[in-house]
Amino acid sequence: MDLDTARNNLFKSLSQEIQDKRVIEAMKHIPREAFVPEEYHYAAYDDRPLSIGFGQTISQPFIVALMIQALELKGDEKVLELGTGSGYEAAILAELTRQVVTIECIPELAESAKRVLQKLGYSNIEVQLASKTLGWMEEAPYNAIIVSAGAPSIPQVLLGQLAWGGRMIIPVGSRWQQELIKVTRSWERNKIENLGACYFVPLIGEGAWKE
């Protein structure tokens, strides 16, 4: 199957499951093949994760769309992403909001993502190399936080970087299986929603898994 046909099939399928059409339109603007190794270009529009090296993957398009939809972005937010990986999700976020700060713990992936994002012309994405503390305190608070790695529980250090009324999407569970959790920060009591089962690589850092 050629890429154009695979691409059309993917977005036809996603359109039946994702209600926020802005997310679908943003994804249509982005060449997913630019974010995967050349040997996987043929599979760039398969609805599945693909290896990007260093034990990491570019996530399944449906999961990416589901997570971004759950952030309820309006267009003027500052978003924190944990787990830059290939940079694909950051590019989608950049289409939908004002500013994206994305954090990666593997230097080679951070540099690769930065090169691809710059080549595609994104000026509202800031790629940072992760520190020991989860998140990026220097630019907090964030209107939305999206975590593309699984944690044993909801890290309080990340909640502290989330603005009041802000939304965080994070996989929570074991190293082998998680539930996709949406947290809306509130003065009274944080609202917790379960969006379903998922699997992500472990989130590494204080407040998550140890190396």
N, C-alpha and C positions, 0 to 999 in steps of 0.2 A: 504494500500500500504506500502511495506517495505521501509526502508530508502534508500537502494541502488537503488531501482527502482525510487523513488522520486528524488534522487540526479541525476541520469542519465537523467530523464525527464527535470529537471530544467536546466541543462547545455546544453541540446539539444535545449531548447527554447531560452536560452540566446545567444547561438552561432548564432542564426538566426537574432538577433537584435544588438549585440555588435560587432563592426568591429575589435577592438583591441584584438586579440586572446591571447595576453600576460595577459590581465586582466582575461579572462576566465580560463587560465591555473593556474594563481595565486589562484583564487577562488577554483579550484579543489583540491589544496593542503591543504585546510583549512577545518577542521570538524566544520561546522556551529553549529552542535548540542552541541559543547563544550561551545558555547556562549549564549545558551538559558536555561531557567530554566528546570529542569528535566520533569516537567509536559507538556512541549511543545516539547520534543525531537521528538515526532511522526510527528510534523509539521515543523521540522528544514529546510527542503528543499522545502517547499511551497514558491511560489513567492509572499510573503506578509510579512508585518511587524508583529512582535510578541512582546508581553509584556515582559519586563525584570524587572518590578517592579519600584517603585518610580515615576510612571506616565510616564515612558520612554519606548521606543521600540528599538528593533534591526530592522534596516530599511529593506525594500523590496530588495531582491537581485538584481533585475533589476535596481533599482534606484542607488544602491551602485556601480554597474558595470558602469552605465552611467556616474556617477559623476567622478569616478576614470579614466575612459577612457578620459574624457574631460581634465584631468590634463596633458595629453600628456607626461607621465613619460618615461624617457630614462634609468634610473637605477642608476644615481649618484646624485640625488637630496636630499635636506633636505626638508621634508614636515611637515607642521603644520596642525593638525586636531583639530577642535573644536567640542566637543561632543563625548567623548570616548565611552560612553554607555557601551555596552558589551565588546568592544575591537575588534569586528569582522572586522570592516573596517580598523582599525590600522594594523591588521594582514595581510590583503590583501596588504595594502600600503607597509608594511615591505618586502613583497615578491618582490616588484617592484622598490624599491628605496634604497638609502643608509642609511637614518636616518629618523625616524618618531618621532615627538614630539606631543603628544596627550593630550588634556586638558579636564578635566571633573569637573563639579561643584558639583556633588553629591559624597561625600566621600566614601560611601559604594560601589557605582558603580566603582569608581576609583580603590579601593582596590581589588574588585572582578576581574576587567579586568586585573589588574597587575598580579594577581595570575594565571589566565588562560594563559595569554601571556607568563609568565615565565615557566609554566608547558609545554607549547608547544615549548619552546626553543628559543623564539625570544630575541635576544640581541641588536637589533638596534631600539628598541621602548622605549621611555621615557614617562612615564605617570605622569602628573602633575595635582595637584588640582588647579582649576581656582582661579584667583585673581579678584579684582573688574574690572581691565582693561582687555578688550578682548585680547585674544591671549597670547603670551609668549615672551615678549620683550627681555628677557635675551639671547635668541639664534637667534634672527632675524639678517639678513633677511632670508626668506625662498624662495626656488625656486617654491614652490606650497603651497597653502592653501586650505583646504577643510572644509566646515562648515556644520555640520549635524544638524542644527537648523535654524529656520526661523527668519530673521531680517526685520525691517521696511524699511531699506535702506542699501546700501553698507557702512559698517562702515569704516570711514577714518582711524581709528586706526589700522585696519587690513591691509588696503592698504599700510600703512606706514611700515608694517612688511614684505611686499612682495618685493622680488628682482625685479630689472628692467628686463622686459621680462618674469617675472613669471606669473603663472596663479592661479586665485582663483575661486572656485566654491562655490556659496552660494545661498540658497533660500531667495528670497526677496518678501515681500508683507505684508499681514495682519497676524494676529495670526491664522487665519483659512484657508487661502489659499495663496500660494506663486508661483512665477515663479523661475525656476532654472536658475541662472545667472552665466555666465562665464566672468570674467574680466581678460584681459591680460594687465599688467602694461607697459606703454610706456612713454618715455621722452616727446613725443609730445602730444598724446591724448590716454587715455586708451581705449582699444577695448572692447565693451560690446556685448555679445551674449546671446540670450534667448534660453534655451534648453527645455522649455516646463513647463507645470503646475506641481505642486507637493504639498505635505503637510508635514510639519515637526513641531515638538514641538517648542515653542518660544526660541530664543537665549536670554539669560539673561546676562546683564552687561552694563557698560557704552558704549554708542554708539549703543545699541540695545534696548530691552524691559526692563522696570523696573520690579522688583519683584512684 
